[in-house]
């Protein structure tokens, strides 16, 4: 085990079951998606870490200097810490398959990890992600199954940037599904159904 520790919620799954990790949005906590995740993959191990950065009293996974403006040095450091935590959880559970689900800031830390450690996560749900830089090519993402859900009028995660991320992932060879709704940054019932179907597939 490493020194990569977080306050987190844990549900023990069956021996040999997949590991599903959830990552909350800004102001959320380890319980935001944990119960939902337990229902997504029955019998799975579920681990949900709480972000260890506070912004105005709200938990996040990395610092930012403004809306959509990331502290990239901090992101790099916290990305590596999260990757170590995820590896620890795989070792602890003995799971060979890791799925990740993140919303907003949680989707961003999950994607940041996968961009550098593509072998770590087998499939991902990115709900309203925002990657405001142009990632380097990452051939290790080839074959990864990724669902992106987004609002066409999301003021926090603009639709063109969501589309650019989806296009980038397709160019890397990932199997990408993009689910849009007509609203903003809120999670809709249609998204919930899309995530349910994706994880069941």
Buried (B, 14 or more C-beta within 10 A) or exposed (E): EEEBEBEBBBBEBEEEBBBBBBBBBBBBBBEBBBEBBBEBBEEBBBBBBBBBBEBEEBBBBBBBEEEEEBBBEBBBEBBBBBBBBBBBBBEBBEBEBBBBBBBBBBBBBBBBBBBBBBEBBBBBBBBBBBBBEEBEEBEBBEEBBBBBBBBEEBEBBBEEBBBBBBEBBBEBBBBBBBBBBEBBBEBBEBBEEBBEEBBEE
